[in-house]
């Protein structure tokens, strides 16, 4: 409330319109409404917020340019009308006549004529009317120059808006031409060429030629984590394997997801293959088919399959796929590998215990020995950790021995230097033999 903006907002909504009832001169004095202009900064703020929050920012930018242009034409027409009022309607060939008895009405007729003049002068089409006063010539020169600047500004803004998409399209076409040249040089069959071209067209039309996940790299890690959580948390919580798991554990799994794109007819997993990934359908349609092509089920957006493959880290036997899954349309899937799953479990011991319990429950059709091999897996991890500790201890011992040798060497050098200094000091304090004999002879000489 102490800011200047708050004061301007309050003053702008003061009901000065009631002054019209007391000062009715030609329909009221327009100056009583000037306080409304103090709120014009809110218009720009509103447009900026709509542009930043909208899913169609380009449409809002074009709409903003059109809005500014209409306002500028309106203000130019108002200035032309005011000059006509000052000079007088019909004064010369440059002013307009006041058609008071026109069927369109006096206000509509005058406003449309002023708006037309403003549009012509700002569009740089030239004003063929003859001006007889200097003020008219200056007025026309000013708005003609303003029209030149306006046209150039609009062209620059529109070019900057569409320039980015044009650059992306040019880069896409260059890469597509390179793919075509490669396929022609390698004599790729027409069916495969048609399949590649359809995939490229789909990627461009869906605006997924650039990986949308890379656009999030400008955001800090907490924001990216929050976005991923909002997009995939509900899907993870619906999976039977992850029911009742702690949110932090699910967040770490979500951050390990990798995006994969499949074309129609692509086989995502084959029956009998070793499963090492779990898939989440982001978009598109998948089909569970038999080896003869019979469709058993359809998988749509939000479907999850292959989660049992993650439990293979708790058993010695590798998990095999039980069905064929192929893409019916262009599909986007998130994948989570068993390696990432195992790495995340190392940081969440409670979730690990839950996964072990659920593996015993979900893999109940296997023998007990296969599921109980979780202890063997834990023993493997423990032996690996012990081996790492042994290596670290050996490195530490080597470092201590090296430091000890360095200390001993430096100590020996220091002792030698101290001994040299002591010898030098003792030599300075010891009397010279020639000087001693001279002193004795002088002492024995009789006086």
Buried (B, 14 or more C-beta within 10 A) or exposed (E): EEEEEEEBBEEBEEEBEEBBEEEEEEEBEEEBEEBBEBBEEEEEEEBEEEBEEEEEEEEBBBBBBEEBBEEBBBEBBBBBBEBBEEBEBEBEEBBBEBBEEEEEEEEEBBBEBBBBBBBBBBEBEEBEBEBEBEEBEEBBEEBBEBBEEBEEEBEEBEEEBEEEEEEBEEEBEEEBEEBBEEBEEEEBEEEEBEBBBEBBEBBBEEEBBEEEEEEEEEEEEEEBBEEBBEEBBEBBEEBEBBEEBEEEBBBBBBBBBEEBBBBBEBEBBEBEBEBBBBBBBBBBBBBBBEEEEEEEEEBEBEBBBBBBBBBBBBBEEEBEBEBBBBBBBBBBBBBBBBEBBBEBBEEBEEBBEBBBEBBBEBBEEBEEEEBBBBEEBEEEEEEEEEEEEEEEEEEEEEEEEEEEEEEEEEEEEEEEEEEEEEEEEEEEEEEEEEEEEEEEEEEEEEE
